[in-house]
Amino acid sequence: MSLLAISLPGFPDAAPVAGLAGGVLIGLSAALMLLGAGRIAGVSGIAARAFGIGAGSMPRLGAWAFLVGLPLGALIVASLTGGLEASFAAPLQLAIAGLIVGIGTRLGGGCTSGHGVCGMSRLSQRSLVATATFIATGIATVAIMNAWL
Amino acid sequence: MRQLLVPLASGTIFGAGLALGGMTDPARVRGFLDLFGAWDPTLAFVMGGAVLVMAAAWLVQGKLLRPWFAEGFALPDRSDITPRLVGGSALFGVGWGIAGLCPGPGFAALVIEPVSAAVFVAAMLAGMVAVRLIEGHA
């Protein structure tokens, strides 16, 4: 695992190799969904479909299978690497954030996976605008919280 | 069976990629968004790797008449930029910044920090339901 621990000069906390490897896996996953099932691997849309919140043509069982796979994959990596670091915000903060993420992804028609990975790689104008927008407001939100909270 | 195996495999690889790339750690995601502080560029590598692979997949898709294990493609075809798209994405970014979580890592982290991740996911689903309820009455 030492290769995965390579750092970036000037950014001691960054994990570029692990990040790139993780990204390639995400890309392969989305590629399998596209070429295998003919669909976009957009997590917010699939979640809405699984829970019967959104319409859509994806079979609901298939949506559930994808959702179950997410923690399963994380569990596999956690057991292979001997545990994963994770630092979460307080429950109230998570609840407020979750509510906003749920509303925003339904209105915006996607999240980091659907717009950020699947749409951007297709040069979809909607996804380019969406991704630029949520990265910008995400940066602004963290800056404001760091300055005033 | 294939109808389930393809999404199950896709979701599992996706979750593994998120975990390997550090995206199940909200502190790391917030580190990427902390552009004016102690910036952590890791997420850019994750996004870059994923987009590169998917760009190749789109090239392959263009040559396929139908998917390997399904009857046909069901893909988004809209290109209009609407206030709803921009406003919704702006909101999503705010929530993403507050928690350092987006939908994928929220589900994946259910096995890493079950209670915290469940709070986020439950609230997210409630937000999705709220949109549906409001639009249902509009």
Interface residues (C-beta under 8 A of the other chain):
Chain A: L4 L8 F11 D13 A14 A15 P16 V17 A18 G19 L20 A21 G22 G23 V24 L25 I26 G27 L28 S29 A30 A31 L32 M33 L34 L35 G36 A37 G38 R39 I40 A41 V43 S44 I46 A47 A48 F51 I53 G54 S57 M58 P59 L61 G62 A63 A65 F66 L67 V68 G69 L70 P71 L72 G73 A74 L75 I76 V77 A78 T81 L84 E85 A86 S87 F88 A89 P91 Q93 L94 A95 I96 A97 G98 L99 I100 V101 G102 I103 G104 T105 R106 L107 G108 G109 C111 T112 S113 H115 G116 V117 C118 G119 M120 S121 R122 S124 Q125 R126 V129 A130 T131 T133 F134 I135 A136 T137 G138 I139 A140 T141 V142 A143 M145 N146
Chain B: Q3 L4 L5 V6 P7 L8 A9 S10 G11 T12 I13 F14 G15 A16 G17 L18 A19 L20 G21 G22 M23 T24 D25 P26 A27 R28 R30 G31 L33 D34 L35 F36 G37 A38 W39 D40 P41 T42 L43 A44 F45 V46 M47 G48 G49 A50 V51 L52 V53 M54 A55 A56 A57 W58 V60 Q61 L64 R66 P67 W68 F69 A70 E71 G72 F73 A74 L75 P76 R78 S79 D80 I81 R84 L85 V86 G87 G88 S89 A90 L91 F92 G93 V94 G95 W96 G97 I98 A99 G100 L101 C102 P103 G104 G106 F107 A108 A109 L110 V111 I112 E113 V115 S116 A117 V119 F120 V121 A122 A123 M124 L125 A126 G127 M128 V129 A130 V131 R132
